[in-house]
Amino acid sequence: MEHPDKKYIQALLNNDEYLLKEFYLKCFGKIKNFVVHNHGSADDAWDMLQEAMLSVFYRLKQREFILTCPFDAFIYTVCRNLWIKELRKKNLHEVTPDLEKGYYLKAEDDLALAEECERQQGRRELLLEKLNELGEGCRQLLLQNWRGLRLNEVAVSLNMSYAYARKKKVKCMAKLVMLMRLSPQYNQLKW
């Protein structure tokens, strides 16, 4: 399923100034904040954004891809990787801890980033689909726990003992994993 932000991809292909301006306003602040906090300037951030958009434009002309994640998150990741590459070229190793948080995609290719984004969305959709195949009790227990409630709080809200909630959670997770692995989509998503 394509992401609603596909309108920005179309705007880029069609040179729709109104939508492109909307997109730039939406994502530039985050990119500028990252670059400025990592030895750059607002101008550097603007250059990164322009370079990322041009790169995506040329990739779109060569090969289509389906956007399944927010376009600003995708562009931010491209800009982040471009800026890291730029810092390494300049031999600036003194970067803030935020620079290396999370995982760094070594592929400098934005098409690879888009494909990873698409796989992540597919994984999420498969998880939700299989979660809905579980019984109501399992679904509620897992969802409440994943939303940040401790297992003892989940047990109270579902009127069960903590020991039973622990045992049930293990069984529910095992069933969810089995359902996902039996799905034909599982291997395509490169878990």
Backbone as JSON Lines, residues from 0, in Angstrom:
{"i":0,"aa":"M","n":[0.84,-1.19,0.0],"ca":[0.0,0.0,0.0],"c":[0.88,1.25,0.0]}
{"i":1,"aa":"E","n":[0.58,2.17,-0.9],"ca":[1.39,3.37,-1.0],"c":[1.04,4.35,0.11]}
{"i":2,"aa":"H","n":[2.05,5.09,0.5],"ca":[1.9,6.07,1.57],"c":[1.23,7.33,1.03]}
{"i":3,"aa":"P","n":[0.43,8.02,1.85],"ca":[-0.23,9.26,1.4],"c":[0.75,10.35,0.96]}
{"i":4,"aa":"D","n":[2.0,10.29,1.44],"ca":[3.0,11.28,1.04],"c":[3.45,11.12,-0.41]}
{"i":5,"aa":"K","n":[2.85,10.16,-1.12],"ca":[3.19,9.99,-2.54],"c":[2.94,11.28,-3.31]}
{"i":6,"aa":"K","n":[2.07,12.13,-2.77],"ca":[1.79,13.41,-3.44],"c":[3.06,14.24,-3.59]}
{"i":7,"aa":"Y","n":[4.0,14.1,-2.63],"ca":[5.26,14.85,-2.72],"c":[6.17,14.28,-3.81]}
{"i":8,"aa":"I","n":[6.1,12.97,-4.01],"ca":[6.86,12.34,-5.1],"c":[6.33,12.87,-6.43]}
{"i":9,"aa":"Q","n":[4.99,12.9,-6.55],"ca":[4.38,13.42,-7.77],"c":[4.72,14.9,-7.96]}
{"i":10,"aa":"A","n":[4.74,15.65,-6.87],"ca":[5.09,17.08,-6.94],"c":[6.51,17.25,-7.45]}
{"i":11,"aa":"L","n":[7.4,16.39,-7.01],"ca":[8.79,16.45,-7.46],"c":[8.88,16.13,-8.95]}
{"i":12,"aa":"L","n":[8.17,15.11,-9.38],"ca":[8.19,14.74,-10.79],"c":[7.53,15.8,-11.67]}
{"i":13,"aa":"N","n":[6.49,16.44,-11.15],"ca":[5.74,17.42,-11.94],"c":[6.15,18.87,-11.68]}
{"i":14,"aa":"N","n":[7.17,19.06,-10.84],"ca":[7.64,20.39,-10.47],"c":[6.51,21.27,-9.94]}
{"i":15,"aa":"D","n":[5.71,20.71,-9.05],"ca":[4.59,21.41,-8.44],"c":[5.13,22.3,-7.31]}
{"i":16,"aa":"E","n":[5.3,23.57,-7.59],"ca":[5.94,24.5,-6.65],"c":[5.19,24.59,-5.32]}
{"i":17,"aa":"Y","n":[3.88,24.59,-5.36],"ca":[3.09,24.73,-4.14],"c":[3.34,23.56,-3.18]}
{"i":18,"aa":"L","n":[3.21,22.33,-3.69],"ca":[3.41,21.15,-2.85],"c":[4.86,21.0,-2.42]}
{"i":19,"aa":"L","n":[5.8,21.35,-3.3],"ca":[7.21,21.25,-2.94],"c":[7.54,22.24,-1.82]}
{"i":20,"aa":"K","n":[6.97,23.43,-1.9],"ca":[7.21,24.43,-0.84],"c":[6.64,23.91,0.48]}
{"i":21,"aa":"E","n":[5.46,23.31,0.42],"ca":[4.85,22.72,1.62],"c":[5.77,21.66,2.22]}
{"i":22,"aa":"F","n":[6.33,20.82,1.33],"ca":[7.21,19.76,1.81],"c":[8.49,20.33,2.42]}
{"i":23,"aa":"Y","n":[9.09,21.31,1.76],"ca":[10.32,21.91,2.28],"c":[10.08,22.53,3.66]}
{"i":24,"aa":"L","n":[8.95,23.2,3.82],"ca":[8.63,23.8,5.11],"c":[8.44,22.72,6.18]}
{"i":25,"aa":"K","n":[7.9,21.6,5.77],"ca":[7.62,20.51,6.69],"c":[8.9,19.85,7.21]}
{"i":26,"aa":"C","n":[9.91,19.72,6.37],"ca":[11.07,18.91,6.78],"c":[12.36,19.69,6.99]}
{"i":27,"aa":"F","n":[12.47,20.93,6.51],"ca":[13.76,21.63,6.58],"c":[14.23,21.87,8.01]}
{"i":28,"aa":"G","n":[13.33,22.2,8.92],"ca":[13.72,22.5,10.3],"c":[14.46,21.36,10.96]}
{"i":29,"aa":"K","n":[13.96,20.14,10.76],"ca":[14.58,18.97,11.37],"c":[15.97,18.72,10.79]}
{"i":30,"aa":"I","n":[16.09,18.88,9.48],"ca":[17.38,18.67,8.81],"c":[18.36,19.76,9.24]}
{"i":31,"aa":"K","n":[17.89,21.0,9.29],"ca":[18.75,22.12,9.71],"c":[19.24,21.89,11.14]}
{"i":32,"aa":"N","n":[18.36,21.48,12.02],"ca":[18.72,21.22,13.41],"c":[19.82,20.16,13.5]}
{"i":33,"aa":"F","n":[19.67,19.1,12.75],"ca":[20.67,18.03,12.76],"c":[22.02,18.53,12.26]}
{"i":34,"aa":"V","n":[22.02,19.22,11.13],"ca":[23.28,19.68,10.52],"c":[23.96,20.73,11.39]}
{"i":35,"aa":"V","n":[23.19,21.7,11.88],"ca":[23.76,22.76,12.7],"c":[24.37,22.2,13.99]}
{"i":36,"aa":"H","n":[23.74,21.2,14.56],"ca":[24.26,20.59,15.79],"c":[25.44,19.66,15.52]}
{"i":37,"aa":"N","n":[25.78,19.49,14.27],"ca":[26.9,18.61,13.9],"c":[27.85,19.32,12.94]}
{"i":38,"aa":"H","n":[28.32,20.48,13.38],"ca":[29.38,21.23,12.69],"c":[28.98,21.78,11.34]}
{"i":39,"aa":"G","n":[27.74,22.12,11.15],"ca":[27.31,22.67,9.88],"c":[26.55,23.96,10.07]}
{"i":40,"aa":"S","n":[26.06,24.49,8.98],"ca":[25.29,25.73,9.0],"c":[23.93,25.5,8.36]}
{"i":41,"aa":"A","n":[23.09,26.5,8.42],"ca":[21.78,26.41,7.76],"c":[21.96,26.26,6.26]}
{"i":42,"aa":"D","n":[22.98,26.93,5.71],"ca":[23.26,26.79,4.27],"c":[23.66,25.36,3.92]}
{"i":43,"aa":"D","n":[24.48,24.75,4.79],"ca":[24.86,23.35,4.57],"c":[23.62,22.46,4.57]}
{"i":44,"aa":"A","n":[22.72,22.73,5.5],"ca":[21.48,21.93,5.59],"c":[20.66,22.09,4.32]}
{"i":45,"aa":"W","n":[20.56,23.32,3.83],"ca":[19.81,23.58,2.59],"c":[20.45,22.82,1.43]}
{"i":46,"aa":"D","n":[21.79,22.83,1.37],"ca":[22.49,22.1,0.31],"c":[22.2,20.6,0.39]}
{"i":47,"aa":"M","n":[22.19,20.06,1.62],"ca":[21.9,18.63,1.81],"c":[20.49,18.3,1.33]}
{"i":48,"aa":"L","n":[19.54,19.17,1.68],"ca":[18.15,18.94,1.27],"c":[18.03,18.98,-0.26]}
{"i":49,"aa":"Q","n":[18.68,19.97,-0.87],"ca":[18.64,20.06,-2.34],"c":[19.28,18.84,-2.99]}
{"i":50,"aa":"E","n":[20.42,18.42,-2.45],"ca":[21.11,17.26,-3.0],"c":[20.25,16.0,-2.86]}
{"i":51,"aa":"A","n":[19.6,15.84,-1.71],"ca":[18.74,14.68,-1.49],"c":[17.56,14.69,-2.46]}
{"i":52,"aa":"M","n":[16.93,15.84,-2.62],"ca":[15.78,15.93,-3.53],"c":[16.19,15.66,-4.98]}
{"i":53,"aa":"L","n":[17.36,16.19,-5.39],"ca":[17.84,15.93,-6.75],"c":[18.15,14.45,-6.95]}
{"i":54,"aa":"S","n":[18.75,13.86,-5.95],"ca":[19.08,12.44,-6.02],"c":[17.8,11.61,-6.17]}
{"i":55,"aa":"V","n":[16.79,11.91,-5.37],"ca":[15.52,11.19,-5.46],"c":[14.89,11.42,-6.84]}
{"i":56,"aa":"F","n":[14.94,12.66,-7.32],"ca":[14.37,12.98,-8.64],"c":[15.01,12.11,-9.73]}
{"i":57,"aa":"Y","n":[16.34,12.02,-9.73],"ca":[17.02,11.23,-10.75],"c":[16.73,9.75,-10.61]}
{"i":58,"aa":"R","n":[16.62,9.27,-9.36],"ca":[16.27,7.86,-9.13],"c":[14.85,7.57,-9.62]}
{"i":59,"aa":"L","n":[13.95,8.51,-9.42],"ca":[12.57,8.32,-9.89],"c":[12.52,8.24,-11.41]}
{"i":60,"aa":"K","n":[13.35,9.03,-12.05],"ca":[13.37,9.01,-13.51],"c":[13.91,7.68,-14.04]}
{"i":61,"aa":"Q","n":[14.83,7.06,-13.29],"ca":[15.43,5.8,-13.71],"c":[14.56,4.59,-13.38]}
{"i":62,"aa":"R","n":[13.94,4.64,-12.2],"ca":[13.19,3.47,-11.74],"c":[12.17,3.92,-10.71]}
{"i":63,"aa":"E","n":[10.95,3.45,-10.85],"ca":[9.92,3.82,-9.89],"c":[10.07,3.01,-8.62]}
{"i":64,"aa":"F","n":[9.68,3.6,-7.52],"ca":[9.56,2.84,-6.28],"c":[8.3,3.31,-5.58]}
{"i":65,"aa":"I","n":[7.79,2.45,-4.72],"ca":[6.56,2.75,-4.01],"c":[6.93,3.29,-2.64]}
{"i":66,"aa":"L","n":[6.46,4.47,-2.34],"ca":[6.73,5.09,-1.05],"c":[5.76,4.53,-0.02]}
{"i":67,"aa":"T","n":[6.3,3.9,1.02],"ca":[5.44,3.32,2.05],"c":[5.73,3.89,3.43]}
{"i":68,"aa":"C","n":[6.5,4.97,3.48],"ca":[6.81,5.62,4.75],"c":[6.69,7.13,4.53]}
{"i":69,"aa":"P","n":[6.68,7.91,5.58],"ca":[6.61,9.36,5.38],"c":[7.8,9.86,4.57]}
{"i":70,"aa":"F","n":[7.53,10.68,3.57],"ca":[8.58,11.15,2.67],"c":[9.58,12.03,3.42]}
{"i":71,"aa":"D","n":[9.12,12.8,4.4],"ca":[10.06,13.65,5.14],"c":[11.03,12.8,5.96]}
{"i":72,"aa":"A","n":[10.58,11.66,6.49],"ca":[11.47,10.77,7.23],"c":[12.5,10.15,6.29]}
{"i":73,"aa":"F","n":[12.06,9.81,5.11],"ca":[12.96,9.25,4.1],"c":[14.02,10.28,3.71]}
{"i":74,"aa":"I","n":[13.59,11.51,3.41],"ca":[14.52,12.56,3.0],"c":[15.47,12.91,4.15]}
{"i":75,"aa":"Y","n":[14.94,12.94,5.37],"ca":[15.79,13.21,6.53],"c":[16.91,12.18,6.63]}
{"i":76,"aa":"T","n":[16.58,10.9,6.43],"ca":[17.59,9.84,6.49],"c":[18.63,10.01,5.4]}
{"i":77,"aa":"V","n":[18.18,10.37,4.2],"ca":[19.13,10.61,3.1],"c":[20.05,11.78,3.46]}
{"i":78,"aa":"C","n":[19.48,12.88,3.95],"ca":[20.27,14.05,4.33],"c":[21.25,13.71,5.45]}
{"i":79,"aa":"R","n":[20.79,12.97,6.41],"ca":[21.64,12.57,7.54],"c":[22.84,11.79,7.03]}
{"i":80,"aa":"N","n":[22.6,10.83,6.15],"ca":[23.7,10.03,5.6],"c":[24.62,10.88,4.74]}
{"i":81,"aa":"L","n":[24.07,11.8,3.96],"ca":[24.9,12.7,3.16],"c":[25.78,13.57,4.05]}
{"i":82,"aa":"W","n":[25.22,14.06,5.17],"ca":[25.99,14.93,6.06],"c":[27.08,14.14,6.77]}
{"i":83,"aa":"I","n":[26.79,12.91,7.18],"ca":[27.81,12.06,7.8],"c":[28.95,11.83,6.81]}
{"i":84,"aa":"K","n":[28.6,11.57,5.57],"ca":[29.61,11.36,4.53],"c":[30.45,12.63,4.36]}
{"i":85,"aa":"E","n":[29.81,13.78,4.37],"ca":[30.5,15.06,4.23],"c":[31.46,15.29,5.4]}
{"i":86,"aa":"L","n":[31.0,14.99,6.61],"ca":[31.86,15.16,7.79],"c":[33.08,14.24,7.72]}
{"i":87,"aa":"R","n":[32.86,13.06,7.25],"ca":[33.99,12.12,7.14],"c":[34.99,12.59,6.1]}
{"i":88,"aa":"K","n":[34.49,13.19,5.02],"ca":[35.39,13.74,4.01],"c":[36.25,14.85,4.59]}
{"i":89,"aa":"K","n":[35.64,15.64,5.46],"ca":[36.35,16.77,6.07],"c":[37.17,16.33,7.28]}
{"i":90,"aa":"N","n":[37.17,15.04,7.58],"ca":[37.87,14.48,8.74],"c":[37.42,15.1,10.05]}
{"i":91,"aa":"L","n":[36.14,15.38,10.16],"ca":[35.59,15.89,11.42],"c":[35.05,14.7,12.21]}
{"i":92,"aa":"H","n":[35.84,14.23,13.12],"ca":[35.43,13.07,13.9],"c":[34.73,13.47,15.19]}
{"i":93,"aa":"E","n":[34.8,14.75,15.55],"ca":[34.17,15.21,16.78],"c":[32.71,15.53,16.49]}
{"i":94,"aa":"V","n":[31.89,14.53,16.53],"ca":[30.47,14.74,16.26],"c":[29.71,14.5,17.54]}
{"i":95,"aa":"T","n":[28.54,15.09,17.64],"ca":[27.74,14.91,18.84],"c":[27.24,13.47,18.9]}
{"i":96,"aa":"P","n":[26.95,12.99,20.11],"ca":[26.48,11.61,20.24],"c":[25.24,11.32,19.4]}
{"i":97,"aa":"D","n":[24.39,12.33,19.17],"ca":[23.18,12.11,18.39],"c":[23.49,11.65,16.97]}
{"i":98,"aa":"L","n":[24.66,12.01,16.47],"ca":[25.0,11.69,15.09],"c":[25.03,10.18,14.86]}
{"i":99,"aa":"E","n":[25.51,9.44,15.83],"ca":[25.65,8.01,15.63],"c":[24.56,7.19,16.29]}
{"i":100,"aa":"K","n":[23.52,7.84,16.83],"ca":[22.42,7.1,17.43],"c":[21.68,6.3,16.37]}
{"i":101,"aa":"G","n":[21.06,5.24,16.81],"ca":[20.29,4.42,15.88],"c":[21.24,3.62,15.02]}
{"i":102,"aa":"Y","n":[20.74,3.15,13.9],"ca":[21.62,2.42,13.02],"c":[21.92,3.29,11.81]}
{"i":103,"aa":"Y","n":[23.1,3.18,11.33],"ca":[23.53,3.95,10.17],"c":[23.5,3.04,8.96]}
{"i":104,"aa":"L","n":[22.73,3.43,7.98],"ca":[22.68,2.62,6.77],"c":[23.92,2.92,5.94]}
{"i":105,"aa":"K","n":[24.75,1.92,5.73],"ca":[26.0,2.15,5.01],"c":[25.75,2.4,3.54]}
{"i":106,"aa":"A","n":[24.64,1.93,3.03],"ca":[24.33,2.16,1.62],"c":[24.04,3.63,1.42]}
{"i":107,"aa":"E","n":[24.8,4.27,0.59],"ca":[24.58,5.68,0.32],"c":[23.47,5.88,-0.72]}
{"i":108,"aa":"D","n":[22.98,4.78,-1.2],"ca":[21.99,4.79,-2.26],"c":[20.6,5.03,-1.7]}
{"i":109,"aa":"D","n":[19.94,6.11,-2.11],"ca":[18.63,6.42,-1.56],"c":[17.58,5.39,-1.98]}
{"i":110,"aa":"L","n":[17.8,4.72,-3.1],"ca":[16.85,3.69,-3.52],"c":[16.87,2.54,-2.5]}
{"i":111,"aa":"A","n":[18.05,2.22,-1.98],"ca":[18.15,1.19,-0.94],"c":[17.42,1.64,0.31]}
{"i":112,"aa":"L","n":[17.49,2.94,0.63],"ca":[16.77,3.47,1.79],"c":[15.27,3.34,1.58]}
{"i":113,"aa":"A","n":[14.81,3.64,0.38],"ca":[13.38,3.55,0.08],"c":[12.91,2.1,0.18]}
{"i":114,"aa":"E","n":[13.73,1.18,-0.33],"ca":[13.36,-0.23,-0.27],"c":[13.31,-0.72,1.17]}
{"i":115,"aa":"E","n":[14.25,-0.27,2.01],"ca":[14.23,-0.66,3.43],"c":[12.99,-0.1,4.11]}
{"i":116,"aa":"C","n":[12.65,1.13,3.77],"ca":[11.46,1.76,4.32],"c":[10.21,0.95,3.94]}
{"i":117,"aa":"E","n":[10.18,0.5,2.69],"ca":[9.06,-0.3,2.19],"c":[8.98,-1.64,2.93]}
{"i":118,"aa":"R","n":[10.14,-2.28,3.17],"ca":[10.16,-3.55,3.91],"c":[9.65,-3.35,5.33]}
{"i":119,"aa":"Q","n":[10.06,-2.26,5.98],"ca":[9.61,-1.99,7.34],"c":[8.1,-1.83,7.4]}
{"i":120,"aa":"Q","n":[7.54,-1.14,6.42],"ca":[6.1,-0.97,6.37],"c":[5.41,-2.32,6.16]}
{"i":121,"aa":"G","n":[5.99,-3.16,5.29],"ca":[5.44,-4.49,5.05],"c":[5.48,-5.34,6.3]}
{"i":122,"aa":"R","n":[6.56,-5.25,7.07],"ca":[6.68,-6.0,8.33],"c":[5.6,-5.56,9.31]}
{"i":123,"aa":"R","n":[5.41,-4.26,9.39],"ca":[4.4,-3.71,10.3],"c":[3.01,-4.21,9.92]}
{"i":124,"aa":"E","n":[2.71,-4.16,8.62],"ca":[1.39,-4.6,8.15],"c":[1.18,-6.1,8.41]}
{"i":125,"aa":"L","n":[2.22,-6.91,8.21],"ca":[2.12,-8.34,8.46],"c":[1.89,-8.59,9.95]}
{"i":126,"aa":"L","n":[2.62,-7.88,10.8],"ca":[2.46,-8.03,12.24],"c":[1.03,-7.7,12.66]}
{"i":127,"aa":"L","n":[0.5,-6.59,12.17],"ca":[-0.87,-6.2,12.54],"c":[-1.9,-7.19,12.0]}
{"i":128,"aa":"E","n":[-1.67,-7.69,10.79],"ca":[-2.59,-8.68,10.21],"c":[-2.64,-9.94,11.06]}
{"i":129,"aa":"K","n":[-1.47,-10.44,11.44],"ca":[-1.4,-11.68,12.23],"c":[-1.85,-11.44,13.67]}
{"i":130,"aa":"L","n":[-1.64,-10.25,14.19],"ca":[-2.11,-9.91,15.52],"c":[-3.64,-10.0,15.56]}
{"i":131,"aa":"N","n":[-4.29,-9.58,14.47],"ca":[-5.74,-9.64,14.4],"c":[-6.27,-11.06,14.28]}
{"i":132,"aa":"E","n":[-5.4,-12.02,13.94],"ca":[-5.81,-13.42,13.87],"c":[-5.77,-14.1,15.24]}
{"i":133,"aa":"L","n":[-5.13,-13.45,16.2],"ca":[-5.09,-13.99,17.57],"c":[-6.44,-13.76,18.24]}
{"i":134,"aa":"G","n":[-6.69,-14.48,19.29],"ca":[-7.9,-14.25,20.07],"c":[-7.86,-12.89,20.74]}
{"i":135,"aa":"E","n":[-9.02,-12.42,21.17],"ca":[-9.13,-11.1,21.79],"c":[-8.24,-10.97,23.03]}
{"i":136,"aa":"G","n":[-8.2,-12.01,23.86],"ca":[-7.38,-11.98,25.08],"c":[-5.91,-11.78,24.78]}
{"i":137,"aa":"C","n":[-5.39,-12.56,23.82],"ca":[-3.98,-12.43,23.43],"c":[-3.71,-11.04,22.85]}
{"i":138,"aa":"R","n":[-4.59,-10.62,21.97],"ca":[-4.4,-9.32,21.3],"c":[-4.35,-8.19,22.33]}
{"i":139,"aa":"Q","n":[-5.28,-8.2,23.28],"ca":[-5.32,-7.15,24.3],"c":[-4.08,-7.18,25.19]}
{"i":140,"aa":"L","n":[-3.68,-8.38,25.58],"ca":[-2.51,-8.52,26.44],"c":[-1.26,-7.96,25.75]}
{"i":141,"aa":"L","n":[-1.04,-8.36,24.5],"ca":[0.15,-7.9,23.77],"c":[0.09,-6.41,23.49]}
{"i":142,"aa":"L","n":[-1.05,-5.93,23.02],"ca":[-1.15,-4.5,22.69],"c":[-0.92,-3.61,23.91]}
{"i":143,"aa":"Q","n":[-1.53,-3.96,25.02],"ca":[-1.34,-3.14,26.22],"c":[0.11,-3.16,26.67]}
{"i":144,"aa":"N","n":[0.74,-4.32,26.6],"ca":[2.14,-4.43,27.0],"c":[3.04,-3.63,26.04]}
{"i":145,"aa":"W","n":[2.77,-3.7,24.75],"ca":[3.57,-2.97,23.77],"c":[3.37,-1.46,23.88]}
{"i":146,"aa":"R","n":[2.23,-1.06,24.4],"ca":[1.98,0.39,24.56],"c":[2.65,0.97,25.79]}
{"i":147,"aa":"G","n":[3.4,0.12,26.52],"ca":[4.18,0.63,27.62],"c":[3.71,0.25,29.0]}
{"i":148,"aa":"L","n":[2.57,-0.44,29.1],"ca":[2.13,-0.89,30.42],"c":[2.99,-2.06,30.87]}
{"i":149,"aa":"R","n":[3.34,-2.06,32.13],"ca":[4.06,-3.21,32.69],"c":[3.11,-4.39,32.73]}
{"i":150,"aa":"L","n":[3.7,-5.56,32.71],"ca":[2.89,-6.78,32.67],"c":[1.98,-6.91,33.89]}
{"i":151,"aa":"N","n":[2.44,-6.46,35.06],"ca":[1.56,-6.53,36.24],"c":[0.37,-5.58,36.1]}
{"i":152,"aa":"E","n":[0.56,-4.44,35.43],"ca":[-0.55,-3.51,35.17],"c":[-1.52,-4.09,34.15]}
{"i":153,"aa":"V","n":[-0.97,-4.76,33.14],"ca":[-1.81,-5.41,32.13],"c":[-2.65,-6.5,32.8]}
{"i":154,"aa":"A","n":[-2.02,-7.28,33.68],"ca":[-2.73,-8.36,34.39],"c":[-3.91,-7.8,35.18]}
{"i":155,"aa":"V","n":[-3.71,-6.7,35.87],"ca":[-4.79,-6.08,36.65],"c":[-5.91,-5.62,35.71]}
{"i":156,"aa":"S","n":[-5.53,-4.95,34.61],"ca":[-6.57,-4.43,33.69],"c":[-7.36,-5.54,33.01]}
{"i":157,"aa":"L","n":[-6.74,-6.72,32.86],"ca":[-7.42,-7.85,32.21],"c":[-7.97,-8.86,33.22]}
{"i":158,"aa":"N","n":[-7.92,-8.49,34.5],"ca":[-8.48,-9.34,35.56],"c":[-7.84,-10.72,35.62]}
{"i":159,"aa":"M","n":[-6.53,-10.78,35.64],"ca":[-5.83,-12.06,35.75],"c":[-4.63,-11.89,36.67]}
{"i":160,"aa":"S","n":[-4.09,-13.0,37.11],"ca":[-2.91,-12.92,37.99],"c":[-1.68,-12.59,37.15]}
{"i":161,"aa":"Y","n":[-0.68,-12.07,37.83],"ca":[0.57,-11.73,37.15],"c":[1.22,-12.99,36.56]}
{"i":162,"aa":"A","n":[1.22,-14.08,37.32],"ca":[1.83,-15.33,36.85],"c":[1.12,-15.84,35.58]}
{"i":163,"aa":"Y","n":[-0.22,-15.75,35.58],"ca":[-0.97,-16.19,34.41],"c":[-0.69,-15.28,33.21]}
{"i":164,"aa":"A","n":[-0.6,-13.97,33.47],"ca":[-0.32,-13.02,32.39],"c":[1.04,-13.31,31.76]}
{"i":165,"aa":"R","n":[2.04,-13.62,32.58],"ca":[3.38,-13.96,32.05],"c":[3.31,-15.2,31.17]}
{"i":166,"aa":"K","n":[2.63,-16.24,31.67],"ca":[2.51,-17.5,30.92],"c":[1.74,-17.27,29.61]}
{"i":167,"aa":"K","n":[0.66,-16.52,29.7],"ca":[-0.17,-16.24,28.52],"c":[0.61,-15.41,27.48]}
{"i":168,"aa":"K","n":[1.39,-14.46,27.95],"ca":[2.17,-13.63,27.03],"c":[3.14,-14.49,26.22]}
{"i":169,"aa":"V","n":[3.82,-15.41,26.87],"ca":[4.75,-16.3,26.18],"c":[4.02,-17.12,25.1]}
{"i":170,"aa":"K","n":[2.85,-17.67,25.47],"ca":[2.07,-18.47,24.51],"c":[1.57,-17.6,23.35]}
{"i":171,"aa":"C","n":[1.1,-16.41,23.67],"ca":[0.58,-15.51,22.62],"c":[1.69,-15.09,21.66]}
{"i":172,"aa":"M","n":[2.86,-14.78,22.19],"ca":[3.99,-14.39,21.33],"c":[4.41,-15.56,20.44]}
{"i":173,"aa":"A","n":[4.44,-16.75,21.0],"ca":[4.82,-17.93,20.22],"c":[3.84,-18.15,19.07]}
{"i":174,"aa":"K","n":[2.55,-17.98,19.36],"ca":[1.53,-18.16,18.32],"c":[1.66,-17.07,17.26]}
{"i":175,"aa":"L","n":[1.91,-15.83,17.68],"ca":[2.06,-14.73,16.73],"c":[3.26,-14.96,15.82]}
{"i":176,"aa":"V","n":[4.38,-15.37,16.39],"ca":[5.58,-15.65,15.59],"c":[5.31,-16.77,14.61]}
{"i":177,"aa":"M","n":[4.63,-17.83,15.05],"ca":[4.31,-18.94,14.16],"c":[3.44,-18.48,12.99]}
{"i":178,"aa":"L","n":[2.39,-17.69,13.3],"ca":[1.51,-17.2,12.24],"c":[2.28,-16.35,11.23]}
{"i":179,"aa":"M","n":[3.19,-15.53,11.73],"ca":[3.96,-14.68,10.83],"c":[4.9,-15.5,9.95]}
{"i":180,"aa":"R","n":[5.56,-16.48,10.55],"ca":[6.51,-17.3,9.78],"c":[5.82,-18.18,8.75]}
{"i":181,"aa":"L","n":[4.58,-18.55,8.99],"ca":[3.83,-19.36,8.03],"c":[3.3,-18.52,6.86]}
{"i":182,"aa":"S","n":[3.32,-17.23,7.0],"ca":[2.83,-16.35,5.94],"c":[3.79,-16.33,4.76]}
{"i":183,"aa":"P","n":[3.27,-16.37,3.53],"ca":[4.14,-16.31,2.34],"c":[4.93,-14.98,2.28]}
{"i":184,"aa":"Q","n":[4.42,-13.94,2.9],"ca":[5.09,-12.63,2.86],"c":[6.32,-12.6,3.74]}
{"i":185,"aa":"Y","n":[6.39,-13.48,4.72],"ca":[7.45,-13.43,5.74],"c":[8.85,-13.42,5.1]}
{"i":186,"aa":"N","n":[9.12,-14.37,4.19],"ca":[10.45,-14.45,3.57],"c":[10.73,-13.3,2.62]}
{"i":187,"aa":"Q","n":[9.71,-12.76,2.0],"ca":[9.9,-11.63,1.09],"c":[10.34,-10.36,1.83]}
{"i":188,"aa":"L","n":[10.02,-10.28,3.12],"ca":[10.32,-9.07,3.88],"c":[11.71,-9.09,4.51]}
{"i":189,"aa":"K","n":[12.49,-10.12,4.24],"ca":[13.88,-10.22,4.69],"c":[14.06,-9.89,6.16]}
{"i":190,"aa":"W","n":[13.44,-10.67,7.0],"ca":[13.55,-10.48,8.45],"c":[14.95,-10.79,8.84]}
